[in-house]
Amino acid sequence: FSIRARAPSFRAAQLCMDGIAFDGLKLLATHQILEQVADTKLAAVYEVTDPAGSVAYVGISRNVVLSLNAHLASIPEMADSTIRLRSFPEMDRLAMEALKKEWIE
């Protein structure tokens, strides 16, 4: 994998019910993401980048807070990782799978 600054081929993220949106363009620290979305159920495609800058994981989640917390519980070193996140106002499996594939390629 390589990290490239490229805009997703999808429109900018629409605001979710809680007014939170992520466009998939920035890498943020894991703790920043979790603080911003702590009590929000947020559907998203997310990419975990290790401290060395290598992509460690790309996934889809109906609730990215639960997914990231599960990763942290099983891999505590992930606390030093950065996350790229593209939120979706509702679960759209086809669009999310397409974006995940785009990020992996």
C-alpha positions as CSV (number, residue, x, y, z in Angstrom):
1,F,0.0,0.0,0.0
2,S,1.0,3.6,-0.5
3,I,-0.4,6.7,1.0
4,R,-1.4,9.2,-1.7
5,A,-3.2,12.4,-1.2
6,R,-6.1,12.0,-3.6
7,A,-9.7,13.2,-3.3
8,P,-12.3,10.5,-3.2
9,S,-14.4,10.1,-6.3
10,F,-17.4,10.6,-4.1
11,R,-19.1,13.9,-3.2
12,A,-17.9,15.5,0.0
13,A,-19.3,13.7,3.0
14,Q,-22.8,14.8,3.9
15,L,-23.5,15.7,7.5
16,C,-24.8,12.9,9.7
17,M,-27.6,13.4,12.1
18,D,-25.3,14.8,14.8
19,G,-23.7,17.3,12.4
20,I,-20.5,15.3,12.1
21,A,-18.9,14.6,8.7
22,F,-15.4,13.4,7.6
23,D,-14.4,13.7,3.9
24,G,-11.6,11.2,3.8
25,L,-8.9,13.7,2.9
26,K,-7.2,14.1,6.2
27,L,-5.3,11.8,8.5
28,L,-6.2,12.4,12.2
29,A,-4.9,10.9,15.3
30,T,-6.9,7.9,16.6
31,H,-7.8,9.8,19.9
32,Q,-8.9,12.9,17.9
33,I,-11.4,10.8,15.9
34,L,-12.7,9.0,19.0
35,E,-13.1,12.3,20.9
36,Q,-15.0,13.9,18.0
37,V,-17.4,11.0,17.5
38,A,-17.5,9.5,20.9
39,D,-21.3,9.2,21.3
40,T,-22.2,9.1,17.6
41,K,-23.1,6.1,15.5
42,L,-21.3,6.9,12.3
43,A,-21.2,4.7,9.2
44,A,-17.8,5.1,7.5
45,V,-14.9,3.8,5.4
46,Y,-11.8,4.1,7.5
47,E,-8.1,3.5,7.0
48,V,-5.6,2.9,9.8
49,T,-2.1,4.1,9.2
50,D,0.7,2.9,11.5
51,P,3.2,5.3,13.0
52,A,5.7,4.5,10.2
53,G,3.2,5.7,7.6
54,S,2.1,2.4,6.2
55,V,-1.5,1.5,5.7
56,A,-2.3,-1.2,8.2
57,Y,-6.0,-1.7,7.6
58,V,-8.9,-0.4,5.4
59,G,-12.4,-1.2,6.6
60,I,-16.1,-0.4,6.5
61,S,-18.2,0.1,9.5
62,R,-21.8,0.8,10.5
63,N,-20.5,2.2,13.7
64,V,-16.9,3.4,13.4
65,V,-16.6,4.2,17.1
66,L,-17.2,0.6,18.0
67,S,-14.9,-0.6,15.3
68,L,-12.0,1.6,16.3
69,N,-12.4,0.8,20.0
70,A,-12.4,-2.9,19.1
71,H,-9.1,-2.4,17.2
72,L,-7.7,-0.5,20.1
73,A,-8.7,-3.3,22.6
74,S,-7.0,-6.0,20.5
75,I,-4.0,-3.8,19.3
76,P,-3.1,-1.2,21.9
77,E,-0.2,0.1,19.8
78,M,-2.9,1.5,17.5
79,A,-3.3,4.4,19.8
80,D,-0.3,5.9,18.0
81,S,-1.9,5.4,14.6
82,T,-3.6,7.9,12.4
83,I,-7.0,7.4,10.8
84,R,-8.5,8.5,7.5
85,L,-12.2,8.5,7.7
86,R,-15.0,9.1,5.1
87,S,-18.4,9.2,6.7
88,F,-21.7,8.4,5.1
89,P,-25.0,9.8,6.4
90,E,-26.5,6.3,6.1
91,M,-25.1,2.9,5.3
92,D,-24.6,2.5,1.6
93,R,-22.8,-0.8,1.2
94,L,-22.1,-0.4,-2.6
95,A,-20.6,3.1,-2.4
96,M,-18.6,2.1,0.7
97,E,-17.2,-1.0,-0.9
98,A,-16.2,1.1,-4.0
99,L,-14.4,3.6,-1.8
100,K,-12.7,0.9,0.2
101,K,-11.5,-0.7,-3.1
102,E,-10.3,2.7,-4.3
103,W,-8.3,3.3,-1.1
104,I,-6.7,-0.1,-1.3
105,E,-5.6,0.3,-4.9
